Amino acid sequence: MNLNQIHNVYFIGIGGIGMSALARYFKNIGKNVSGYDKTQTMLTDELIEDGLQIHFEDNINLIPKSYTKENTLVVYTPAIKKLAEWDYLKENGFTIKKRAEVLGIITKDTFCFAVAGTHGKTTTSSILGHILYESGADVTAFLGGIVENYHSNLIGKGKTISVVEADEFDRSFLHLHPDIACITSMDADHLDIYGDATAIENSFREFADKVVDKSKLFVAKGLPLDGMTVSVNNQADFIAQNIRIENNSYVFDVKTPSETIKDISFGLPGHHNLMNAVMALAMAVTYGTPTSDIAKALASFKGVQRRFSYQIKDKNRVYIDDYAHHPTEINAVHQAVRELYPNKKILAVFQPHLFSRTKDFADGFAESLSKFDEVLLLEIYPARELPIEGVNSTWLLDKIENKNKRLVAKQDLIAELVNSDAQVFVTIGAGDIGEMVPEIKSALS
């Protein structure tokens, strides 16, 4: 498919974080961009401000009349359900492609860095994109989160190098053509798609096989894959060691196969973020980015919205928001917040994401949430799913072994938080809890 012959790009589900990065890219290269989403959010508001036409009603009459099958590419997310617009575009012969397919087309003729893993993709690819951009590389990074340094999920306007998140959902990452890749983790997830953990592992192996030169594939130490190993404090090809905290930042050394890079400063808390930083460093070093540029970029990286994102940070009260939606991710949030605030009462608000994920990992969620001092549980955010009988937040709450736990309706959450004696507040989840963050911040301030 020749993108040069396409004048218009129409998105079904334009408000998705990955979809909106693509929409911004196409606008940057001079295409007409518009689309539909079922929900208006802060992200769609930003896109509209940037000049994109977006509507929130499933209505074929709202598709621009100038968009024809000859001059238009339609991009969709696999999460969509039945839509009149979808039926119309399909029946009228439009070229329709999944987001991952389009990413594959865009990056096929670039030097492609691909970041895979069930956790850590967005932060690792954002750090890597920042390193390459700051070093002067001709890069475009397509990201699954809003990077604080750029207030965008798209970094750069380069034509020769791309950084992409290699998403395992729906086996999307198999459309990519990576030159250098990493795999941060391979935990069971998306069991509604895969069925079991073995199927997920096999899919990651298939992705890993796309990198022929295994010296350009980086894997977290302990994963059953061939490649260069990366770790924090354990023997590996790239190791973060001599780790200490100075001025609320990590300072550490990285031992590579050829040298030791000393006294790197990095401001994101949690050992999982240290791992993400070392993974990005390993890929950049292998590409040939000067180590001085890498260290400078790591020190200036401000983080990603909704990834351990500080909303309030003063001596009396702290409020952190995080996108975590899997037990492993919640454990990582807990590790980071306990390390930073060991003697303070920590309250966690969790909004489960998907009925299927809640069902598959209920015991894991219960165990990870029980570690906080107080837990407020919201109802499950359904996203693309219909309810599953017997799977709800009351059922999950019963499994949490913590006396300070309760189910809270969304409309009552602010009052609960304001009346709490906790000193550290954490909101967790991948649903619409992110839309409440400004209101929570205002109330707690």
Summary of the structure (lengths in Angstrom):
residues: 445
radius of gyration: 21.7
end to end distance: 51.7
largest distance: 63.3
contacts: 1543
relative contact order: 0.09
helix: 37%
strand: 25%
